[in-house]
Amino acid sequence: MKMLLYLAGMFIDTFGITHPSEEARYRAARYIAFLLLLTFLLLCTVIAVAVHLLHE
């Protein structure tokens, strides 16, 4: 979770956004984790389909 909080903080500092409350930081970290997981699952699905199609 610390890494996700760090990423959220980097994003906030990079774009000059007003620093949010602690609750909002945790919510942003959970959102980032969800997006990373979704991206990973999508990538795995695309690779699995590609491997399946190439081995037919």
Contacts in CASP RR format, 6 or more apart in sequence:
PFRMAT RR
TARGET T0000
AUTHOR 0000-0000-0000
METHOD contacts of the structure
MODEL  1
MKMLLYLAGMFIDTFGITHPSEEARYRAARYIAFLLLLTFLLLCTVIAVA
VHLLHE
1 29 0 8 1.000
4 29 0 8 1.000
4 30 0 8 1.000
4 32 0 8 1.000
4 33 0 8 1.000
5 25 0 8 1.000
5 26 0 8 1.000
5 29 0 8 1.000
7 29 0 8 1.000
7 32 0 8 1.000
8 25 0 8 1.000
8 28 0 8 1.000
8 29 0 8 1.000
8 32 0 8 1.000
9 25 0 8 1.000
11 17 0 8 1.000
11 28 0 8 1.000
12 19 0 8 1.000
12 20 0 8 1.000
20 28 0 8 1.000
END
